[in-house]
């Protein structure tokens, strides 16, 4: 009996050691669009693999982690308004969480206008998000970003 347990234990360990972690199905790109007078629109684009969803910034408590954009403090700029979101939004009852949720599939774009002071060289921070398919969710992830200016 002890030998059978040892064989099962070693077999399970071998399976665990060969399992590959699931790559994140959300890939981010960042661009900055200057509109003049020291105003810049920062654009965060999430490309979402088929079958996966990225959650809106605006969802209730007790559900998935909403997408949020966190900026590191820097006196060289100020946020002008709330972050806007657009893309292929799906709204309705979510079976995983049992609640009404807004989420994106394929692509989500988040836009943040900022007012910058002369001489600003960069704006940095991170995007925190959670992604799920119809059966499972990946843990919340933070992805750092930096916008560099001349």
DSSP file (Angstrom, degrees, kcal/mol; ACC not computed):
  #  RESIDUE AA STRUCTURE BP1 BP2  ACC     N-H-->O    O-->H-N    N-H-->O    O-->H-N    TCO  KAPPA ALPHA  PHI   PSI    X-CA   Y-CA   Z-CA
    1    1 A X     >        0   0    0      0, 0.0     4,-2.2     0, 0.0     5,-0.2   0.000 360.0 360.0 360.0 -41.8    0.0    0.0    0.0
    2    2 A X  H  >  +     0   0    0      1,-0.2     4,-2.1     2,-0.2     5,-0.1   0.885 360.0  51.8 -61.5 -38.8    2.8    2.3    0.9
    3    3 A X  H  > S+     0   0    0      2,-0.2     4,-2.4     1,-0.2    -1,-0.2   0.887 108.1  50.7 -65.7 -40.2    4.4    1.7   -2.5
    4    4 A X  H  > S+     0   0    0      2,-0.2     4,-2.5     1,-0.2    -2,-0.2   0.916 110.6  49.5 -64.3 -42.8    1.2    2.5   -4.4
    5    5 A X  H  X S+     0   0    0     -4,-2.2     4,-2.6     1,-0.2    -2,-0.2   0.913 111.0  49.9 -61.3 -43.2    0.9    5.8   -2.5
    6    6 A X  H  X S+     0   0    0     -4,-2.1     4,-2.5     2,-0.2    -2,-0.2   0.902 110.8  49.2 -63.5 -42.0    4.5    6.7   -3.3
    7    7 A X  H  X S+     0   0    0     -4,-2.4     4,-2.4     2,-0.2    -2,-0.2   0.923 113.2  47.1 -63.2 -44.5    4.0    5.9   -7.0
    8    8 A X  H  X S+     0   0    0     -4,-2.5     4,-2.4     2,-0.2    -2,-0.2   0.900 112.4  50.2 -63.6 -40.7    0.8    8.1   -7.1
    9    9 A X  H  X S+     0   0    0     -4,-2.6     4,-2.1     2,-0.2    -2,-0.2   0.932 113.0  45.0 -63.8 -46.5    2.5   10.9   -5.2
   10   10 A X  H  X S+     0   0    0     -4,-2.5     4,-2.2     2,-0.2    -2,-0.2   0.882 112.2  52.3 -66.6 -38.3    5.5   10.9   -7.6
   11   11 A X  H  X S+     0   0    0     -4,-2.4     4,-2.0     2,-0.2    -2,-0.2   0.921 110.3  48.3 -62.7 -44.0    3.2   10.7  -10.7
   12   12 A X  H  X S+     0   0    0     -4,-2.4     4,-2.3     1,-0.2    -2,-0.2   0.883 110.1  52.2 -63.1 -39.3    1.2   13.7   -9.5
   13   13 A X  H  X S+     0   0    0     -4,-2.1     4,-2.3     1,-0.2    -1,-0.2   0.896 108.3  51.2 -64.5 -39.5    4.4   15.6   -8.8
   14   14 A X  H  X S+     0   0    0     -4,-2.2     4,-1.3     2,-0.2    -2,-0.2   0.907 110.3  49.1 -64.5 -41.1    5.6   14.9  -12.4
   15   15 A X  H  X S+     0   0    0     -4,-2.0     4,-0.9     1,-0.2     3,-0.3   0.917 112.1  48.5 -63.9 -42.7    2.3   16.1  -13.8
   16   16 A X  H  < S+     0   0    0     -4,-2.3     3,-0.5     1,-0.2    -2,-0.2   0.890 109.2  52.3 -65.3 -38.6    2.4   19.3  -11.8
   17   17 A X  H  < S+     0   0    0     -4,-2.3    -1,-0.2     1,-0.2    -2,-0.2   0.768 111.2  46.8 -72.2 -23.1    6.0   20.1  -12.7
   18   18 A X  H  < S+     0   0    0     -4,-1.3    -1,-0.2    -3,-0.3    -2,-0.2   0.578  85.8 109.1 -92.9  -9.5    5.3   19.8  -16.5
   19   19 A X     <  -     0   0    0     -4,-0.9     2,-0.4    -3,-0.5    -3,-0.0  -0.465  63.6-140.5 -68.0 135.0    2.1   21.9  -16.4
   20   20 A X        -     0   0    0     -2,-0.2    -2,-0.1     1,-0.0     2,-0.1  -0.782  18.9-111.9 -96.7 138.5    2.7   25.3  -18.1
   21   21 A X        -     0   0    0     -2,-0.4     2,-0.4     1,-0.1    -1,-0.0  -0.399  38.7-104.4 -65.4 146.5    1.2   28.4  -16.6
   22   22 A X        -     0   0    0      1,-0.1    -1,-0.1    -2,-0.1     3,-0.1  -0.587  33.8-126.4 -74.3 125.0   -1.6   29.9  -18.7
   23   23 A X        -     0   0    0     -2,-0.4     2,-0.4     1,-0.1    -1,-0.1  -0.373  34.2 -97.2 -66.0 150.5   -0.4   33.0  -20.6
   24   24 A X        -     0   0    0      1,-0.1    -1,-0.1     2,-0.1     0, 0.0  -0.567  26.4-149.2 -72.6 128.3   -2.6   36.1  -20.1
   25   25 A X  S    S+     0   0    0     -2,-0.4    24,-2.6    28,-0.1     2,-0.5   0.339  75.2  83.1 -82.2   8.6   -5.0   36.4  -22.9
   26   26 A X  E     -A   48   0A   0     22,-0.2     2,-0.5   105,-0.0    22,-0.2  -0.963  59.3-171.1-115.7 125.5   -5.1   40.2  -22.7
   27   27 A X  E     -A   47   0A   0     20,-2.6    20,-3.1    -2,-0.5     2,-0.3  -0.967  10.3-149.6-120.7 127.9   -2.3   42.2  -24.4
   28   28 A X  E     -A   46   0A   0     -2,-0.5     2,-0.3    18,-0.2    18,-0.2  -0.726  14.4-178.2-102.9 143.2   -1.9   45.9  -23.8
   29   29 A X  E     -A   45   0A   0     16,-2.1    16,-2.8    -2,-0.3     2,-0.4  -0.956  12.2-153.4-130.4 155.5   -0.6   48.7  -26.1
   30   30 A X  E     +A   44   0A   0     -2,-0.3     2,-0.3    14,-0.2    14,-0.2  -0.990  15.3 170.4-133.9 134.8   -0.2   52.4  -25.2
   31   31 A X  E     -A   43   0A   0     12,-2.2    12,-3.2    -2,-0.4     2,-0.4  -0.962  19.8-144.6-138.0 158.2   -0.2   55.5  -27.3
   32   32 A X  E     -A   42   0A   0     -2,-0.3     2,-0.5    10,-0.2    10,-0.2  -0.988   8.5-163.4-124.9 133.0   -0.3   59.3  -26.5
   33   33 A X  E     -A   41   0A   0      8,-2.6     8,-3.0    -2,-0.4     2,-0.4  -0.965  12.5-145.0-119.6 117.7   -2.1   61.8  -28.7
   34   34 A X  E     +A   40   0A   0     -2,-0.5     6,-0.2     6,-0.2     3,-0.1  -0.646  18.1 178.8 -82.5 132.2   -1.2   65.5  -28.3
   35   35 A X  E     -     0   0A   0      4,-2.5     5,-0.2    -2,-0.4    -1,-0.1   0.321  46.7-107.0-114.7   6.5   -4.1   67.9  -28.7
   36   36 A X  E >  S+A   39   0A   0      3,-0.7     3,-1.8     1,-0.0    -1,-0.3  -0.088  92.1  69.6  92.7 167.4   -2.2   71.1  -28.0
   37   37 A X  T 3  S-     0   0    0      1,-0.3     3,-0.1    -3,-0.1    79,-0.0   0.790 128.8 -59.6  54.3  32.8   -2.2   73.6  -25.1
   38   38 A X  T 3  S+     0   0    0      1,-0.3    78,-3.5    77,-0.1     2,-0.4   0.657 104.4 132.4  75.1  14.4   -0.4   71.0  -22.9
   39   39 A X  E <   +AB  36 115A   0     -3,-1.8    -4,-2.5    76,-0.2    -3,-0.7  -0.855  30.1 179.1-103.7 135.8   -3.2   68.5  -23.2
   40   40 A X  E     -AB  34 114A   0     74,-2.5    74,-2.9    -2,-0.4     2,-0.6  -0.991  21.1-144.1-133.2 140.2   -2.5   64.9  -24.0
   41   41 A X  E     -AB  33 113A   0     -8,-3.0    -8,-2.6    -2,-0.4     2,-0.5  -0.932  15.2-152.8-104.5 119.1   -4.8   61.9  -24.4
   42   42 A X  E     -AB  32 112A   0     70,-3.2    70,-2.5    -2,-0.6     2,-0.5  -0.793  10.9-158.9 -90.4 129.5   -3.3   58.7  -23.1
   43   43 A X  E     -AB  31 111A   0    -12,-3.2   -12,-2.2    -2,-0.5     2,-0.6  -0.948   9.5-170.7-118.9 122.2   -4.8   55.6  -24.9
   44   44 A X  E     -AB  30 110A   0     66,-3.0    66,-2.8    -2,-0.5     2,-0.5  -0.953   9.7-167.7-111.6 116.1   -4.6   52.2  -23.4
   45   45 A X  E     -AB  29 109A   0    -16,-2.8   -16,-2.1    -2,-0.6     2,-0.6  -0.924   6.4-161.4-113.4 125.2   -5.7   49.4  -25.8
   46   46 A X  E     -AB  28 108A   0     62,-3.3    62,-2.0    -2,-0.5     2,-0.6  -0.916   3.7-159.3-103.9 117.9   -6.4   45.9  -24.6
   47   47 A X  E     -AB  27 107A   0    -20,-3.1   -20,-2.6    -2,-0.6     2,-0.5  -0.885  15.9-158.6 -95.4 120.8   -6.4   43.2  -27.3
   48   48 A X  E     -A   26   0A   0     58,-3.0   -22,-0.2    -2,-0.6    58,-0.2  -0.875  13.7-123.6-111.0 125.9   -8.4   40.3  -25.9
   49   49 A X    >   -     0   0    0    -24,-2.6     3,-1.8    -2,-0.5    57,-0.3  -0.284  46.1 -80.7 -64.5 150.9   -8.0   36.8  -27.2
   50   50 A X  T 3  S+     0   0    0      1,-0.2    -1,-0.1    55,-0.1     3,-0.1  -0.204 116.4  23.1 -54.6 138.8  -11.2   35.0  -28.5
   51   51 A X  T 3  S+     0   0    0      1,-0.3    83,-0.4    -3,-0.1     2,-0.3   0.329 104.3 100.8  88.5  -6.8  -13.3   33.5  -25.8
   52   52 A X    <   -     0   0    0     -3,-1.8    54,-0.5    81,-0.1     2,-0.3  -0.739  54.1-153.8-111.7 159.7  -12.0   35.8  -23.0
   53   53 A X  E     -C  132   0A   0     79,-2.2    79,-1.4    -2,-0.3     2,-0.4  -0.961   7.2-152.0-133.5 148.8  -13.4   38.9  -21.4
   54   54 A X  E     -CD 131 104A   0     50,-2.1    50,-3.5    -2,-0.3    77,-0.2  -0.978  29.9-121.8-117.5 132.9  -12.0   42.0  -19.7
   55   55 A X  E     - D   0 103A   0     75,-1.2    12,-0.6    -2,-0.4    48,-0.2  -0.456  22.6-111.4 -83.3 148.5  -14.2   43.7  -17.1
   56   56 A X        -     0   0    0     46,-2.3    11,-1.1    -2,-0.1     3,-0.2  -0.111  21.9-118.3 -63.3 165.1  -15.3   47.3  -17.2
   57   57 A X  S    S+     0   0    0      9,-0.3     2,-0.8     1,-0.2     9,-0.1   0.708 105.8  65.0 -72.4 -22.2  -14.1   49.9  -14.7
   58   58 A X        +     0   0    0     44,-0.1     2,-0.3     8,-0.0    44,-0.2  -0.700  68.2 124.8-113.6  78.9  -17.7   50.3  -13.6
   59   59 A X        -     0   0    0     -2,-0.8     7,-0.1    -3,-0.2    42,-0.1  -0.934  56.4-103.4-130.0 158.1  -19.0   47.1  -12.0
   60   60 A X    >   -     0   0    0     40,-0.4     3,-0.5    -2,-0.3    -1,-0.1  -0.048  42.4 -85.2 -73.0 176.2  -20.5   46.5   -8.6
   61   61 A X  T 3  S+     0   0    0      1,-0.2    -1,-0.1     4,-0.0     3,-0.1  -0.219 105.5  42.5 -71.7 169.7  -18.9   45.0   -5.5
   62   62 A X  T 3  S+     0   0    0      1,-0.2    -1,-0.2    37,-0.0     2,-0.1   0.665 101.8  84.5  66.9  18.6  -18.8   41.2   -4.9
   63   63 A X  S <  S-     0   0    0     -3,-0.5    -1,-0.2     1,-0.3     3,-0.1  -0.364  89.4 -39.9-125.1-153.2  -17.8   40.5   -8.5
   64   64 A X  S    S-     0   0    0     -2,-0.1     2,-0.4     1,-0.1    -1,-0.3  -0.225  72.2 -85.8 -69.8 165.8  -14.7   40.4  -10.5
   65   65 A X        -     0   0    0     -3,-0.1    65,-0.5     1,-0.1   -10,-0.3  -0.615  49.3-128.9 -71.9 123.4  -11.9   42.9  -10.1
   66   66 A X        -     0   0    0     -2,-0.4    -9,-0.3    -9,-0.1     2,-0.2  -0.368  26.8 -98.1 -71.1 154.8  -12.8   45.9  -12.3
   67   67 A X        +     0   0    0    -11,-1.1     2,-0.3   -12,-0.6    62,-0.2  -0.541  50.5 178.3 -68.4 135.3  -10.2   47.3  -14.7
   68   68 A X  E     -H  128   0B   0     60,-2.6    60,-2.9    -2,-0.2     2,-0.6  -0.998  25.5-145.7-141.9 147.0   -8.4   50.3  -13.2
   69   69 A X  E     -H  127   0B   0     -2,-0.3     2,-0.5    58,-0.2    58,-0.2  -0.960  18.1-166.1-113.5 120.7   -5.6   52.6  -14.3
   70   70 A X  E     -H  126   0B   0     56,-3.1    56,-2.5    -2,-0.6     2,-0.4  -0.926   3.9-156.1-112.6 125.8   -3.4   53.8  -11.5
   71   71 A X  E     -H  125   0B   0     -2,-0.5    54,-0.3    54,-0.2     2,-0.2  -0.847  18.2-124.0-102.8 134.6   -1.0   56.7  -12.1
   72   72 A X        -     0   0    0     52,-2.7    52,-0.3    -2,-0.4     2,-0.0  -0.511  44.2 -92.1 -71.1 144.4    2.2   57.2  -10.1
   73   73 A X        +     0   0    0     -2,-0.2     2,-0.3    50,-0.1    -1,-0.1  -0.297  57.1 157.5 -62.1 138.1    2.3   60.6   -8.4
   74   74 A X    >   -     0   0    0      3,-0.2     3,-1.1    -3,-0.1    -3,-0.0  -0.865  38.4-146.8-162.7 124.4    4.0   63.2  -10.4
   75   75 A X  T 3  S+     0   0    0     -2,-0.3    -2,-0.0     1,-0.2    -1,-0.0   0.509  88.1  82.4 -74.3  -2.2    3.6   67.0  -10.1
   76   76 A X  T 3  S+     0   0    0     46,-0.1    41,-3.1    40,-0.1     2,-0.3   0.496  98.9  22.3 -82.4  -3.5    4.2   67.4  -13.9
   77   77 A X  E <   -E  116   0A   0     -3,-1.1     2,-0.3    39,-0.2    -3,-0.2  -0.980  59.9-152.1-153.8 163.9    0.7   66.5  -14.9
   78   78 A X  E     -E  115   0A   0     37,-2.0    37,-2.7    -2,-0.3     2,-0.3  -0.995  28.9-112.0-139.4 145.9   -2.9   66.4  -13.7
   79   79 A X  E     -E  114   0A   0     -2,-0.3    35,-0.2    35,-0.2     3,-0.1  -0.572  22.8-161.0 -75.0 136.8   -5.8   64.2  -14.8
   80   80 A X        -     0   0    0     33,-2.7     2,-0.3    -2,-0.3    34,-0.1   0.746  63.5 -16.8 -94.1 -25.8   -8.5   66.2  -16.6
   81   81 A X  S    S-     0   0    0     32,-0.7    -1,-0.2     3,-0.0    32,-0.1  -0.930  87.5 -60.3-162.8 178.8  -11.5   63.9  -16.3
   82   82 A X        -     0   0    0     -2,-0.3     2,-0.3     1,-0.1    31,-0.2  -0.377  64.8 -91.0 -70.8 154.9  -12.4   60.3  -15.5
   83   83 A X        -     0   0    0     29,-0.1     2,-0.3   -14,-0.1    29,-0.2  -0.501  42.4-144.2 -67.5 127.9  -11.0   57.6  -17.7
   84   84 A X  E     -F  111   0A   0     27,-2.7    27,-2.6    -2,-0.3     2,-0.4  -0.665  11.9-156.3 -91.6 150.0  -13.4   56.8  -20.6
   85   85 A X  E     +F  110   0A   0     -2,-0.3     2,-0.3    25,-0.2    25,-0.2  -0.970  18.1 160.8-128.8 146.2  -13.9   53.3  -22.0
   86   86 A X  E     +F  109   0A   0     23,-2.3    23,-3.3    -2,-0.4     2,-0.3  -0.952  21.4  90.2-152.2 166.5  -15.0   52.0  -25.3
   87   87 A X  E    S-F  108   0A   0     -2,-0.3     2,-1.7    21,-0.2    21,-0.2  -0.925  86.1 -20.6 138.8-162.5  -14.9   48.9  -27.4
   88   88 A X  E    S-     0   0A   0     19,-1.7    17,-2.3    17,-0.4     2,-0.3  -0.602  73.0-172.7 -83.9  83.9  -16.9   45.7  -28.0
   89   89 A X  E     -F  104   0A   0     -2,-1.7     2,-0.5    15,-0.2    15,-0.2  -0.611  13.8-164.8 -87.1 136.5  -18.8   45.9  -24.7
   90   90 A X  E     -F  103   0A   0     13,-4.0    13,-2.6    -2,-0.3     2,-0.4  -0.985  10.1-172.8-118.3 124.8  -21.1   43.0  -23.6
   91   91 A X  E     +F  102   0A   0     -2,-0.5     2,-0.3    11,-0.2    11,-0.2  -0.954  32.3  73.8-122.1 139.9  -23.6   43.7  -20.8
   92   92 A X  E    S-F  101   0A   0      9,-1.8     9,-3.0    -2,-0.4     2,-0.3  -0.961  81.1 -20.2 155.8-169.7  -25.8   41.3  -19.0
   93   93 A X  E     -F  100   0A   0     -2,-0.3     2,-0.6     7,-0.3     7,-0.3  -0.505  55.0-146.7 -70.4 128.5  -26.0   38.5  -16.5
   94   94 A X  E  >> -F   99   0A   0      5,-2.9     4,-2.1    -2,-0.3     5,-0.9  -0.875   2.1-155.0 -99.5 121.6  -22.6   36.9  -15.9
   95   95 A X  T  45S+     0   0    0     -2,-0.6    -1,-0.1     1,-0.2    39,-0.1   0.825  91.0  55.0 -68.0 -32.4  -22.9   33.2  -15.1
   96   96 A X  T  45S+     0   0    0      1,-0.2    -1,-0.2     3,-0.1    41,-0.0   0.878 123.3  24.9 -68.2 -36.8  -19.6   33.0  -13.2
   97   97 A X  T  45S-     0   0    0      2,-0.2    -2,-0.2    -3,-0.2    -1,-0.2   0.546  96.0-131.6-107.4 -10.1  -20.5   35.8  -10.8
   98   98 A X  T  <5S+     0   0    0     -4,-2.1     2,-0.3     1,-0.2    -3,-0.2   0.861  71.6  98.4  63.5  35.9  -24.3   35.6  -10.9
   99   99 A X  E   <S- F   0  94A   0     -5,-0.9    -5,-2.9    -7,-0.1     2,-0.4  -0.967  84.3 -88.9-148.8 162.5  -24.7   39.3  -11.4
  100  100 A X  E     + F   0  93A   0     -2,-0.3   -40,-0.4    -7,-0.3     2,-0.3  -0.623  56.2 172.2 -74.4 126.1  -25.2   41.9  -14.1
  101  101 A X  E     - F   0  92A   0     -9,-3.0    -9,-1.8    -2,-0.4     2,-0.5  -0.982  33.2-139.0-140.8 147.2  -21.8   42.9  -15.5
  102  102 A X  E     + F   0  91A   0     -2,-0.3   -46,-2.3   -11,-0.2     2,-0.3  -0.935  37.0 160.2-103.2 128.6  -20.3   45.0  -18.3
  103  103 A X  E     -DF  55  90A   0    -13,-2.6   -13,-4.0    -2,-0.5     2,-0.3  -0.941  31.0-123.7-144.7 164.4  -17.3   43.4  -19.9
  104  104 A X  E     -DF  54  89A   0    -50,-3.5   -50,-2.1    -2,-0.3     2,-0.3  -0.848  15.5-166.6-113.1 146.4  -15.4   43.6  -23.1
  105  105 A X  E    S-     0   0A   0    -17,-2.3     2,-2.6    -2,-0.3   -17,-0.4  -0.948  70.8  -0.3-125.1 154.5  -14.5   41.0  -25.7
  106  106 A X  E    S+     0   0A   0    -54,-0.5   -58,-3.0    -2,-0.3     2,-0.3  -0.351 129.3   9.3  69.8 -60.4  -11.9   41.3  -28.6
  107  107 A X  E     -B   47   0A   0     -2,-2.6   -19,-1.7   -60,-0.2     2,-0.4  -0.993  54.5-175.5-152.9 141.2  -10.8   44.9  -27.8
  108  108 A X  E     -BF  46  87A   0    -62,-2.0   -62,-3.3    -2,-0.3     2,-0.4  -0.998  10.6-161.2-133.6 139.4  -11.2   47.5  -25.1
  109  109 A X  E     -BF  45  86A   0    -23,-3.3   -23,-2.3    -2,-0.4     2,-0.4  -0.983   2.0-167.1-124.5 129.8   -9.9   51.1  -25.2
  110  110 A X  E     -BF  44  85A   0    -66,-2.8   -66,-3.0    -2,-0.4     2,-0.4  -0.964   7.4-164.0-116.8 130.9   -9.4   53.3  -22.2
  111  111 A X  E     -BF  43  84A   0    -27,-2.6   -27,-2.7    -2,-0.4     2,-0.4  -0.960   8.3-178.5-122.2 129.9   -8.8   57.0  -22.7
  112  112 A X  E     -B   42   0A   0    -70,-2.5   -70,-3.2    -2,-0.4     2,-0.4  -0.978  14.8-149.8-129.3 119.1   -7.4   59.4  -20.1
  113  113 A X  E     -B   41   0A   0     -2,-0.4   -33,-2.7   -72,-0.2   -32,-0.7  -0.708  20.1-176.2 -86.5 137.8   -6.9   63.2  -20.8
  114  114 A X  E     -BE  40  79A   0    -74,-2.9   -74,-2.5    -2,-0.4     2,-0.5  -0.960  24.4-138.8-132.1 151.0   -4.1   64.8  -18.9
  115  115 A X  E     -BE  39  78A   0    -37,-2.7   -37,-2.0    -2,-0.3     2,-0.3  -0.955  29.5-160.7-106.6 123.3   -2.8   68.4  -18.6
  116  116 A X  E     - E   0  77A   0    -78,-3.5   -39,-0.2    -2,-0.5     2,-0.2  -0.800  12.5-130.5-111.7 148.6    1.0   68.4  -18.6
  117  117 A X    >   -     0   0    0    -41,-3.1     3,-1.7    -2,-0.3   -41,-0.0  -0.621  43.8 -86.2 -88.2 153.3    3.5   71.1  -17.5
  118  118 A X  T 3  S+     0   0    0      1,-0.2    -1,-0.1    -2,-0.2     3,-0.1  -0.303 114.2  28.1 -58.0 138.4    6.3   72.1  -19.7
  119  119 A X  T 3  S+     0   0    0      1,-0.3    -1,-0.2    -3,-0.1     2,-0.2   0.399  77.7 151.1  90.9  -2.9    9.3   69.8  -19.4
  120  120 A X    <   -     0   0    0     -3,-1.7    -1,-0.3   -44,-0.2     3,-0.1  -0.439  21.9-175.4 -63.3 131.4    7.4   66.7  -18.3
  121  121 A X        -     0   0    0      1,-0.3    28,-3.2    -2,-0.2     2,-0.3   0.741  56.4  -1.5-102.2 -28.3    9.4   63.7  -19.5
  122  122 A X  E     - I   0 148B   0     26,-0.3     2,-0.4    28,-0.1    -1,-0.3  -0.998  43.5-150.2-160.9 158.4    7.2   60.8  -18.6
  123  123 A X  E     + I   0 147B   0     24,-2.2    24,-3.2    -2,-0.3     2,-0.3  -0.999  30.6 176.8-129.2 128.4    3.9   59.5  -17.1
  124  124 A X  E     + I   0 146B   0     -2,-0.4   -52,-2.7   -52,-0.3     2,-0.3  -0.879  16.9 112.8-133.7 163.1    4.0   56.1  -15.5
  125  125 A X  E     -HI  71 145B   0     20,-1.9    20,-2.4    -2,-0.3     2,-0.3  -0.950  49.3 -88.3 171.5-151.3    1.7   53.7  -13.6
  126  126 A X  E     -HI  70 144B   0    -56,-2.5   -56,-3.1    -2,-0.3     2,-0.5  -0.994  15.2-131.7-150.6 155.6    0.0   50.4  -14.0
  127  127 A X  E     -HI  69 143B   0     16,-2.7    16,-2.6    -2,-0.3     2,-0.5  -0.928  21.0-160.6-104.4 128.9   -3.2   48.9  -15.3
  128  128 A X  E     +HI  68 142B   0    -60,-2.9   -60,-2.6    -2,-0.5     2,-0.3  -0.942  24.9 152.3-109.9 134.1   -4.9   46.3  -13.0
  129  129 A X  E     - I   0 141B   0     12,-2.3    12,-3.0    -2,-0.5     2,-0.4  -0.970  33.9-142.1-154.6 164.7   -7.4   44.0  -14.6
  130  130 A X        -     0   0    0    -65,-0.5   -75,-1.2    -2,-0.3     2,-0.4  -0.985  16.2-162.6-131.9 143.7   -9.0   40.6  -14.4
  131  131 A X  E     +C   54   0A   0      7,-0.4     7,-2.8    -2,-0.4     2,-0.3  -0.977  10.2 173.9-131.3 143.3   -9.9   38.3  -17.3
  132  132 A X  E     -CG  53 137A   0    -79,-1.4   -79,-2.2    -2,-0.4     5,-0.2  -0.956  17.0-154.2-139.9 156.7  -12.2   35.3  -17.5
  133  133 A X        -     0   0    0      3,-2.6   -81,-0.1    -2,-0.3   -82,-0.1  -0.340  56.1 -74.2-108.8-157.9  -13.7   33.0  -20.1
  134  134 A X  S    S+     0   0    0    -83,-0.4     3,-0.1    -2,-0.2   -82,-0.1   0.626 129.0  26.9 -76.3 -11.7  -17.0   31.1  -19.7
  135  135 A X  S    S+     0   0    0      1,-0.3     2,-0.3   -40,-0.0    -1,-0.2   0.654 121.3  18.7-123.3 -24.4  -15.5   28.7  -17.2
  136  136 A X        -     0   0    0      2,-0.0    -3,-2.6     0, 0.0     2,-0.3  -0.952  54.7-139.1-149.8 163.4  -12.6   30.2  -15.3
  137  137 A X  B     -G  132   0A   0     -2,-0.3     2,-0.3    -5,-0.2    -5,-0.2  -0.942  16.1-134.3-124.6 148.8  -10.9   33.4  -14.3
  138  138 A X        -     0   0    0     -7,-2.8    -7,-0.4    -2,-0.3     3,-0.1  -0.713  41.2 -92.2 -93.1 153.5   -7.2   34.3  -14.1
  139  139 A X        -     0   0    0     -2,-0.3    -8,-0.2     1,-0.1    -1,-0.1  -0.228  57.0 -80.0 -60.6 154.9   -6.0   36.1  -11.0
  140  140 A X        -     0   0    0    -10,-0.1     2,-0.4   -12,-0.1   -10,-0.2  -0.267  53.7-155.1 -54.9 143.4   -6.0   39.9  -11.1
  141  141 A X  E     -I  129   0B   0    -12,-3.0   -12,-2.3    -3,-0.1     2,-0.5  -0.942  11.8-151.3-126.9 144.4   -2.9   41.2  -13.0
  142  142 A X  E     -I  128   0B   0     -2,-0.4     2,-0.5   -14,-0.2   -14,-0.2  -0.976  11.7-171.7-115.9 128.4   -1.0   44.4  -12.9
  143  143 A X  E     -I  127   0B   0    -16,-2.6   -16,-2.7    -2,-0.5     2,-0.1  -0.980  18.0-135.9-121.1 122.3    0.8   45.6  -16.0
  144  144 A X  E     -I  126   0B   0     -2,-0.5     2,-0.3   -18,-0.2   -18,-0.3  -0.408  21.6-171.5 -75.6 151.0    3.1   48.6  -15.8
  145  145 A X  E     -I  125   0B   0    -20,-2.4   -20,-1.9    -2,-0.1     2,-0.3  -0.974  10.7-169.9-138.4 154.6    3.2   51.4  -18.4
  146  146 A X  E     -I  124   0B   0     -2,-0.3     2,-0.5   -22,-0.2   -22,-0.2  -0.957   7.6-160.2-144.3 127.0    5.3   54.4  -19.1
  147  147 A X  E     -I  123   0B   0    -24,-3.2   -24,-2.2    -2,-0.3     2,-0.4  -0.935  17.2-158.7-102.2 126.8    4.6   57.2  -21.6
  148  148 A X  E     -I  122   0B   0     -2,-0.5     2,-0.3   -26,-0.2   -26,-0.3  -0.901   6.6-166.4-112.2 136.9    7.8   59.1  -22.5
  149  149 A X              0   0    0    -28,-3.2    -2,-0.0    -2,-0.4     0, 0.0  -0.873 360.0 360.0-121.6 152.2    7.7   62.6  -24.0
  150  150 A X              0   0    0     -2,-0.3   -29,-0.1   -28,-0.0    -1,-0.1   0.429 360.0 360.0 -89.3 360.0   10.4   64.7  -25.7
